[in-house]
Amino acid sequence: EERNISSAWTGAILGSTHIGTMLGPIFLAGVLLTKFSTAALMSLSAFCLGVCTLLCSLLDLIHNLVAFKLLALLGRFLVGLIGGCVNATVFSSLVAIYPNKV
């Protein structure tokens, strides 16, 4: 089924991923890295990233246009947020393993 989503909405949905990617390391990863080990946080982030990506792929089943737009914004934002946490966790691991090279 064709959804008539404007290019502005498409940009907003895709842009929410990048906003989440910027905010993830700043707010979420810093707090979580002080409470959990790097390996645990990396595993948890990878699992959550997979779940959020799967939920984004299931948006095709939503027929209400308003609900689709809002869930797409939220889902892509969460993918970016958790992806940012994965990036920060990997960087934290590299700093711990190679402190003089990073």
Kinemage of the C-alpha trace (Angstrom):
@kinemage 1
@onewidth
@group {chain A} dominant
@subgroup {mainchain}
@vectorlist {calphas} color= white
{ca glu a 1} P 0.000 0.000 0.000
{ca glu a 2} L 1.276 3.440 -0.888
{ca arg a 3} L 1.651 5.995 1.888
{ca asn a 4} L 1.802 9.558 0.675
{ca ile a 5} L 4.554 10.786 2.985
{ca ser a 6} L 6.097 14.091 2.021
{ca ser a 7} L 9.816 14.559 1.605
{ca ala a 8} L 9.785 16.742 4.733
{ca trp a 9} L 8.488 13.818 6.805
{ca thr a 10} L 10.985 11.480 5.205
{ca gly a 11} L 13.781 13.867 6.146
{ca ala a 12} L 12.467 14.213 9.685
{ca ile a 13} L 12.266 10.444 10.142
{ca leu a 14} L 15.763 9.882 8.788
{ca gly a 15} L 17.099 12.901 10.667
{ca ser a 16} L 15.814 11.532 13.957
{ca thr a 17} L 18.314 8.689 13.570
{ca his a 18} L 21.194 11.150 13.387
{ca ile a 19} L 19.900 13.142 16.348
{ca gly a 20} L 19.757 9.934 18.373
{ca thr a 21} L 23.260 8.994 17.241
{ca met a 22} L 24.576 12.309 18.552
{ca leu a 23} L 22.663 12.164 21.841
{ca gly a 24} L 23.380 8.506 22.623
{ca pro a 25} L 27.049 8.856 23.534
{ca ile a 26} L 26.503 12.156 25.326
{ca phe a 27} L 23.663 11.210 27.648
{ca leu a 28} L 23.064 7.476 27.618
{ca ala a 29} L 26.462 5.828 27.155
{ca gly a 30} L 28.219 7.956 29.759
{ca val a 31} L 25.726 6.990 32.441
{ca leu a 32} L 25.538 3.322 31.458
{ca leu a 33} L 29.323 2.856 31.197
{ca thr a 34} L 29.667 3.853 34.850
{ca lys a 35} L 27.077 1.260 35.940
{ca phe a 36} L 27.770 -1.706 33.653
{ca ser a 37} L 30.873 -3.354 32.266
{ca thr a 38} L 31.834 -2.605 28.686
{ca ala a 39} L 31.099 -6.152 27.532
{ca ala a 40} L 27.670 -6.185 29.189
{ca leu a 41} L 26.766 -2.807 27.734
{ca met a 42} L 27.940 -3.825 24.272
{ca ser a 43} L 25.854 -7.014 24.394
{ca leu a 44} L 22.804 -5.199 25.711
{ca ser a 45} L 23.152 -2.423 23.132
{ca ala a 46} L 23.555 -4.890 20.264
{ca phe a 47} L 20.456 -6.794 21.409
{ca cys a 48} L 18.385 -3.607 21.758
{ca leu a 49} L 19.624 -2.347 18.395
{ca gly a 50} L 18.469 -5.579 16.763
{ca val a 51} L 15.057 -5.374 18.441
{ca cys a 52} L 14.560 -1.727 17.429
{ca thr a 53} L 15.621 -2.451 13.862
{ca leu a 54} L 13.189 -5.359 13.712
{ca leu a 55} L 10.404 -3.159 15.069
{ca cys a 56} L 11.179 -0.544 12.405
{ca ser a 57} L 10.791 -3.201 9.745
{ca leu a 58} L 7.383 -4.129 11.169
{ca leu a 59} L 6.095 -0.587 10.618
{ca asp a 60} L 4.793 -1.781 7.279
{ca leu a 61} L 1.926 -3.391 9.189
{ca ile a 62} L 0.714 -0.007 10.541
{ca his a 63} L -2.075 1.386 8.360
{ca asn a 64} L -2.866 4.579 10.287
{ca leu a 65} L -0.700 7.326 8.756
{ca val a 66} L -0.343 9.401 11.939
{ca ala a 67} L 0.619 6.366 14.014
{ca phe a 68} L 3.041 5.291 11.288
{ca lys a 69} L 4.788 8.674 11.252
{ca leu a 70} L 5.090 8.883 15.035
{ca leu a 71} L 6.284 5.304 15.433
{ca ala a 72} L 8.742 5.745 12.569
{ca leu a 73} L 10.177 8.864 14.252
{ca leu a 74} L 10.424 7.119 17.616
{ca gly a 75} L 11.808 3.886 16.198
{ca arg a 76} L 14.486 5.557 14.108
{ca phe a 77} L 15.426 7.818 17.020
{ca leu a 78} L 15.882 4.765 19.254
{ca val a 79} L 17.968 3.028 16.580
{ca gly a 80} L 20.217 6.084 16.456
{ca leu a 81} L 20.363 6.409 20.247
{ca ile a 82} L 21.362 2.793 20.763
{ca gly a 83} L 23.710 2.884 17.768
{ca gly a 84} L 25.448 5.834 19.400
{ca cys a 85} L 25.822 3.768 22.569
{ca val a 86} L 27.389 0.951 20.566
{ca asn a 87} L 29.845 3.420 19.008
{ca ala a 88} L 30.778 4.889 22.406
{ca thr a 89} L 31.191 1.437 23.931
{ca val a 90} L 33.454 0.279 21.114
{ca phe a 91} L 35.523 3.442 21.473
{ca ser a 92} L 35.745 2.864 25.231
{ca ser a 93} L 36.982 -0.670 24.609
{ca leu a 94} L 39.605 0.535 22.145
{ca val a 95} L 40.853 3.155 24.588
{ca ala a 96} L 41.131 0.502 27.313
{ca ile a 97} L 42.969 -1.966 25.037
{ca tyr a 98} L 45.225 0.504 23.210
{ca pro a 99} L 45.614 3.552 25.473
{ca asn a 100} L 48.629 4.928 23.608
{ca lys a 101} L 47.279 4.442 20.085
{ca val a 102} L 43.812 5.934 20.288
